[in-house]
Amino acid sequence: MDTTLQDPLVGQVLDGRYRVDARIAAGGMATVYRALDTRLDRVLALKVMHPTLASDGAFVERFIREAKSVARLDHPNVVQVYDQGTDGSYVYLAMEYIAGCTLRDVLRERGAVQPRAALDILEPVLAALGAAHRAGFVHRDMKPENVLIGDDGRVKVADFGLVRSVDTVTSTTGAVLGTVSYLAPEQIEQGTTDPRVDVYACGVVLYEMLTGTKPHSGDSPAQVLYKHLHEDVPPPSALVPGLPYTLDELVASATARTPDVRPHDAVALLAQVREARRPLTDEQLDALPPQALTADHDNAEDRTSVIPRALTVPRPLPVNEDAPGDAPGDGFDRTARFQSPPVPPRRRPARPRRTVLALITAVLVVFGVGAGVWYINSGQFTKVPPLLTKTEAQARDRLKSAGLDVGQVKRTYSDTVERGTVIGSDPAPGARIRDHDSVTLTVSLGPETVNVPNVEGQPRAKAEARLKADGLEPGMVTREFSDDVARGSVIRTTPDAGTKRHAGSAIALVVSKGSPVDMPDVTGDDLDSAREELTNAGLKVKVADKRVNSEYDSGKVAAQSPAEGTQAAEGDTVTLTLSKGPEMIEVPDVVGDSVDDAHDALEGAGFEVDEDRGLLGLFGDTVKEQSVEGGDTAPKGSTITITIR
């Protein structure tokens, strides 16, 4: 059945500009339509928040944050946002329209894809996320539904609706936002997010592309969450024999349950992907996956969900090992709100019991609902009207029309809500309130901007404290050599000091490594001499625990790290590995052998060979003597002289 025909927005013109032509997709928080911008005569995608959520200030903030965040990401693999606005109870984003399909469509149709196709899709996805991470954002809801593949083959990342600042650490006790199958363990357990949660989700997506199935499945979402916390993602080759080991390593790296073990952001993972791809042959990249891996797919676990924190607490749960993944009875209702695990069916009560329940229900309806209607009609109560995204003047008019007074007006900075616009109210829109009571309004002052302070020459810790004191956040730290700035102090900031930035913006720091030191060569020296030379050069010395065989005598320096010829910073540590002398090996007996056979035997054992022919051996071909007798030992790599007669 074509549900588009039943959608009241289809055929309407939003905001006097966007004609809604057809519904493309519906999610837990918004519906996406194909629309025409009648002003510019271009087709675009219109993402409209569900009206039931439009009265929720947090969701409206998140929705508008998506528009402003993505608008700052000028990247060819990110779906562009053109406009954002409201029309009555509808809050919308106008976005780039991509004619094509989603990665979910591809996986549903084909199941597993060839490694080349999987990597060709993953690389632009990581490029898009890398741009977001370096700009200070985390997507938080990466999944195949949010990867768009255009008819022209372009790959784009969509739906930054859960985007959040990289420097924002969330630890909520209420709910986790995301999609069950792709949540990182730290999202489930603590609700914390940084770029590594996107890295984890991309690892799960890569596993799904290579195998045609998700790594964790269960009879309920709670079981899937439990597995994310307590089970590693299995290697793809366990399902698809013959997949290269480098792809197993790539998935394992991206989906490590400990965040610190994962690549720190999408740029780092992209580098790993390219490194893993480099040694693969065309045969390995184009190997066809087994058709058995193409499976029916139910998208219940692919919805962005509001997951109660109580259900993410790690605890043992019964797991049905024989249960197929993505079972239809997965505990979701289709508004994408996470429910408790399914309750076992109870025995049907006897008919008299049903009669009693029906009578009780009827009584409750009469006395409960009837009483509620009486109170509303009595004029004692009303509801707070929708006020979010309205100007202060419009909000006052609406409250007055509803028979309510404006109480206190609070003002606060907001990066996402325009100056003079209502951010929230107390009580909230839709709340039941007595007539003529007061409503407190919170109105946006717009984005707060601050000047980047001058922290050049300051120690890193002091500079970071100054940034935080001024309402900014320390960002990415890189290090450079400097003859002028002391080691550990700030050389410069990006952006420069004096630049205006929104409060909370991340400021990158370039920190001095001190003056460069040319690394001396101390191999072959005794330890005391090597230590003295390195210390005089301003370096620290560490001696490795284990010794190695080498050409140098026991106790001499066999190796150093960093190596000679490289540059180090003053105060850096050089690790010295000491020699335990050359390795002694048995010398083969080659007396009586031909010259060629003697060379083969001695060189094969690890020795160099020198010939002593003299005048009598110029035309000879038989070994008469050898400098170390056969059966004795000599240092590996040393020279054995053979006498030929």
SVG drawing of the C-alpha trace seen along z (x, -y; Angstrom):
<svg xmlns="http://www.w3.org/2000/svg" viewBox="-19 -41 122 76">
<polyline fill="none" stroke="black" stroke-width="0.4" points="0.0,0.0 1.3,-3.4 1.4,-5.3 2.4,-8.5 -1.3,-8.9 -2.2,-9.0 0.4,-11.6 -1.2,-15.0 2.0,-16.8 2.1,-15.4 0.8,-18.1 1.3,-20.9 3.7,-23.9 5.8,-24.4 6.8,-27.9 5.3,-29.2 8.3,-27.8 8.7,-24.0 6.1,-21.9 6.1,-18.4 5.8,-15.8 6.4,-12.4 7.4,-10.7 10.9,-9.0 11.4,-7.5 10.1,-7.6 12.2,-7.2 11.7,-7.4 12.2,-11.2 11.5,-12.6 10.1,-11.9 12.0,-12.7 10.1,-13.9 11.1,-14.7 10.1,-18.3 10.5,-21.2 12.0,-24.5 9.5,-26.7 11.7,-29.7 14.8,-28.2 13.0,-25.5 15.2,-22.7 14.4,-19.2 15.6,-18.7 14.9,-16.5 12.8,-17.9 13.4,-16.4 10.4,-17.2 10.4,-16.5 7.4,-14.5 5.0,-17.0 4.8,-15.0 8.5,-15.9 8.3,-19.5 7.2,-20.6 10.3,-19.0 13.0,-21.6 15.8,-19.0 14.8,-17.5 14.3,-20.8 17.7,-21.9 19.2,-18.7 17.4,-19.1 18.6,-22.7 22.1,-21.7 22.1,-19.2 21.4,-22.0 24.1,-24.3 26.7,-21.5 26.4,-20.0 26.2,-23.5 29.7,-24.0 30.9,-20.8 31.8,-21.6 32.7,-18.1 31.8,-16.2 30.8,-13.1 28.4,-14.9 24.8,-15.5 24.5,-19.3 21.9,-21.3 20.4,-24.3 17.9,-25.7 16.1,-25.3 12.8,-26.6 9.4,-26.1 5.9,-26.3 3.3,-25.9 4.0,-22.7 6.4,-21.5 10.1,-21.9 12.1,-21.1 15.5,-20.9 15.9,-21.4 18.7,-19.2 20.5,-18.0 18.4,-15.3 20.4,-12.2 18.8,-10.1 19.8,-6.5 19.6,-4.1 21.0,-3.5 23.6,-1.0 20.9,0.8 19.0,1.3 22.2,2.8 22.7,5.2 19.0,6.2 19.1,6.9 22.5,8.5 23.7,9.5 27.5,9.6 29.4,7.5 32.9,8.0 35.8,6.6 36.6,4.1 33.0,2.7 33.0,2.7 36.2,0.7 35.1,-1.6 32.0,-2.5 33.8,-2.7 36.6,-5.1 34.3,-8.0 32.2,-7.4 35.4,-7.7 36.5,-10.8 33.2,-12.5 33.3,-11.5 37.0,-12.5 36.0,-16.0 33.3,-16.1 35.7,-14.8 38.4,-17.3 35.7,-20.1 34.8,-19.0 31.7,-16.9 30.7,-13.2 27.9,-11.7 26.8,-9.1 24.4,-7.2 26.4,-5.7 24.6,-2.8 23.9,-1.6 20.6,-3.6 22.7,-6.8 25.0,-5.9 23.5,-7.2 24.8,-5.8 23.8,-8.0 22.9,-6.8 26.3,-8.3 28.2,-6.2 28.9,-9.0 28.8,-8.0 27.4,-10.5 26.8,-10.4 23.4,-11.7 21.5,-12.3 23.7,-14.2 20.6,-14.5 22.5,-13.1 25.6,-15.1 27.5,-16.3 30.6,-18.3 33.8,-16.2 34.6,-17.8 31.1,-17.1 31.2,-14.2 27.7,-12.9 27.1,-10.7 23.3,-10.6 21.2,-8.6 18.1,-8.8 18.6,-7.5 21.0,-6.7 20.4,-7.8 21.5,-5.6 20.9,-2.4 21.2,0.9 23.3,2.8 26.0,0.1 26.3,-1.2 29.9,-1.2 30.2,0.3 31.0,-3.0 27.8,-4.5 25.8,-1.7 27.6,-1.6 28.3,-5.3 26.6,-7.2 29.9,-8.8 30.7,-9.8 33.7,-10.9 35.0,-10.1 35.8,-6.5 32.0,-5.6 31.8,-6.5 34.9,-4.3 33.2,-1.4 30.0,-1.8 32.0,-1.9 33.7,1.4 30.3,3.0 29.2,1.7 32.3,3.1 31.7,6.5 28.1,6.3 29.2,5.5 31.8,8.3 29.5,11.0 25.9,9.9 25.0,10.1 25.5,8.2 28.1,9.4 25.7,9.5 22.1,10.7 19.6,12.0 15.9,12.4 15.8,8.9 17.7,5.7 18.8,6.2 20.6,9.3 22.3,7.4 23.4,4.7 24.8,7.4 26.9,8.9 28.3,5.4 29.5,5.1 30.8,8.7 31.7,10.2 34.2,9.2 33.1,8.7 34.1,12.0 36.5,12.0 34.6,11.8 36.5,14.8 34.8,17.0 31.6,16.6 33.4,16.0 36.3,18.4 39.1,17.0 38.7,13.3 42.1,11.8 43.5,11.6 44.1,7.9 40.3,7.4 39.9,9.4 42.5,7.1 40.8,4.0 37.4,5.0 39.1,6.0 40.9,2.7 37.8,0.6 35.5,2.6 37.8,3.1 35.6,3.0 38.2,0.8 38.0,-2.7 41.7,-3.4 42.6,-0.5 40.6,-1.8 41.9,-4.4 41.3,-7.8 39.1,-9.1 37.8,-8.4 41.0,-9.9 43.1,-7.4 40.8,-4.5 40.9,-5.7 44.7,-5.4 44.4,-1.9 41.9,-1.0 44.2,-2.2 47.2,-0.3 45.1,2.9 44.0,2.6 47.5,2.0 48.7,5.6 45.4,7.2 45.4,8.7 42.7,8.2 41.6,11.8 41.2,11.1 39.4,7.8 37.0,9.2 36.2,12.5 32.5,13.2 30.8,13.7 28.8,17.0 25.2,16.5 24.2,18.2 25.0,14.9 22.2,13.0 19.5,13.0 16.1,11.5 16.4,8.4 14.0,6.9 14.9,3.3 13.7,3.1 17.2,2.8 18.2,0.3 16.0,-2.5 17.5,-5.4 16.2,-4.7 15.8,-6.2 17.2,-3.6 16.5,-3.8 19.7,-3.8 18.2,-1.0 18.4,1.4 22.0,0.6 23.4,1.6 25.7,4.6 24.3,7.7 24.0,11.4 21.1,12.0 19.9,15.3 21.0,15.7 19.3,18.0 22.2,19.2 19.9,20.7 17.9,17.6 18.2,15.9 19.4,12.2 17.0,9.4 14.0,11.4 10.7,9.6 9.9,9.9 12.8,7.7 11.1,5.6 10.8,2.3 7.6,0.6 7.7,-1.2 7.9,-4.7 11.6,-3.6 11.3,-3.8 13.1,-0.9 10.9,1.3 11.7,3.9 12.5,7.4 9.3,9.3 7.3,10.7 6.5,14.4 2.8,15.0 0.6,15.6 -2.1,18.2 -5.4,16.9 -7.7,16.0 -11.1,17.5 -14.1,15.7 -15.5,14.4 -12.1,12.7 -12.4,10.9 -15.9,9.7 -14.6,8.3 -11.7,6.5 -14.1,5.1 -16.3,3.7 -13.3,2.2 -12.2,0.6 -15.6,-0.9 -15.7,-2.3 -12.3,-3.9 -13.3,-5.4 -16.5,-7.0 -14.8,-8.3 -11.3,-9.0 -11.8,-10.3 -15.1,-11.9 -13.6,-13.7 -10.7,-14.9 -13.2,-16.4 -15.1,-18.1 -12.0,-19.8 -11.0,-21.0 -14.4,-22.3 -14.8,-23.9 -12.2,-26.5 -9.9,-26.0 -7.1,-24.5 -5.5,-25.0 -2.4,-23.9 0.8,-25.8 0.8,-26.6 3.8,-25.8 6.4,-28.5 9.7,-27.0 11.4,-28.9 8.9,-31.8 10.1,-35.3 9.6,-36.7 6.8,-38.9 5.1,-36.0 5.4,-33.9 3.9,-36.7 0.9,-37.0 0.4,-33.2 0.4,-33.1 -2.0,-36.0 -4.4,-34.4 -4.3,-31.2 -5.2,-33.2 -1.8,-32.9 0.7,-35.4 4.4,-35.9 6.4,-35.5 10.2,-35.7 12.1,-36.0 15.5,-34.3 18.2,-34.9 21.0,-32.6 23.5,-32.0 22.8,-29.4 24.8,-28.3 21.8,-26.8 18.9,-29.2 18.6,-32.6 18.9,-35.6 15.5,-36.7 13.9,-33.3 12.4,-31.1 14.6,-28.2 12.3,-26.8 9.5,-27.5 8.5,-26.4 6.1,-24.7 6.9,-23.1 4.7,-23.4 1.7,-21.1 1.8,-21.0 -1.4,-21.3 -1.6,-24.6 -4.2,-26.7 -5.7,-29.7 -3.9,-33.0 -0.8,-31.2 2.6,-32.5 4.9,-30.9 8.7,-31.5 10.4,-32.0 14.0,-31.3 15.1,-33.4 18.3,-33.0 21.0,-35.7 22.4,-34.0 25.9,-32.5 28.3,-33.7 31.6,-34.7 35.0,-35.2 38.4,-36.2 41.1,-33.5 43.6,-34.5 47.3,-34.8 48.9,-31.8 52.2,-31.7 55.2,-30.8 53.0,-29.4 53.4,-25.8 50.7,-23.6 48.8,-23.0 48.7,-26.7 47.6,-27.5 44.8,-24.9 43.6,-26.3 43.5,-29.8 41.4,-28.6 38.9,-26.9 38.7,-30.0 37.9,-32.1 35.1,-29.7 37.0,-27.8 38.2,-24.2 41.7,-22.9 41.7,-21.1 44.1,-18.9 47.7,-19.1 50.6,-18.9 54.3,-19.3 57.1,-21.0 60.8,-21.8 61.5,-25.3 64.8,-27.1 62.9,-29.9 60.1,-28.3 60.9,-26.0 60.0,-22.4 56.3,-21.8 55.3,-25.4 52.9,-26.7 54.3,-28.0 50.9,-29.2 47.2,-28.5 44.8,-27.8 43.0,-30.1 45.4,-32.9 45.1,-34.9 42.6,-37.6 40.2,-35.7 36.6,-35.6 35.1,-32.2 31.9,-30.8 32.1,-29.8 33.0,-26.1 34.9,-26.1 38.0,-23.9 41.3,-25.7 44.2,-23.7 47.6,-24.1 51.1,-23.7 53.5,-22.8 57.3,-23.0 59.4,-19.9 62.4,-22.2 65.5,-22.6 66.3,-19.7 69.1,-17.3 71.1,-15.4 71.2,-11.8 74.8,-10.6 75.8,-7.0 76.8,-5.1 76.5,-1.5 79.6,0.5 80.5,-1.8 80.6,-0.6 77.6,-1.6 79.3,-4.3 80.7,-6.1 77.4,-5.9 75.5,-7.2 77.9,-10.1 77.7,-11.2 73.9,-11.1 73.6,-12.9 75.9,-15.7 73.6,-16.0 70.7,-16.7 69.1,-13.3 68.0,-10.7 69.1,-7.1 67.2,-3.9 68.7,-0.5 66.6,2.3 65.9,5.3 67.0,7.9 70.4,8.3 70.8,9.5 73.5,11.3 75.4,9.0 78.8,8.5 79.9,6.4 81.5,7.8 79.4,8.6 78.4,5.4 78.8,3.1 75.8,1.2 74.3,3.4 71.4,1.1 69.9,-2.3 66.4,-3.8 66.0,-6.4 68.7,-5.5 71.7,-7.6 71.1,-10.4 67.5,-11.2 66.5,-14.3 65.2,-14.2 64.1,-16.8 66.1,-17.8 65.0,-15.7 63.8,-12.8 64.7,-9.2 67.1,-7.0 66.8,-3.3 70.0,-1.3 70.1,2.4 73.3,4.1 75.1,7.0 75.6,10.4 78.3,11.0 78.1,12.7 76.1,15.9 78.4,18.9 77.5,21.6 79.1,24.9 81.4,24.8 80.8,27.4 83.6,29.7 84.4,28.9 87.9,30.5 87.9,32.7 84.9,30.9 85.0,29.0 85.3,25.2 81.7,24.6 80.4,27.2 82.5,25.6 81.1,22.2 77.6,23.5 78.0,25.3 79.8,22.5 77.7,19.6 74.5,21.6 75.6,21.9 76.0,18.2 79.7,17.6 81.7,15.5 84.3,17.5 87.8,16.5 90.0,18.6 93.8,19.2 95.0,20.8 98.7,19.8 100.8,20.8 99.9,24.5 96.2,24.0 95.7,21.7 94.2,24.5 93.0,26.7 89.4,27.4 89.7,29.3 89.7,27.9 92.8,29.2 92.4,27.1 90.0,24.7 90.9,21.9 88.4,23.3 88.1,27.0 84.8,28.7 82.8,29.3 84.3,26.3 82.2,23.1 82.8,19.6 80.9,16.3 78.0,16.2 79.0,13.9 82.7,14.3 85.0,15.3 86.3,18.9 89.4,19.2 89.7,22.4 93.0,23.5 92.7,24.9 95.2,27.3"/>
</svg>
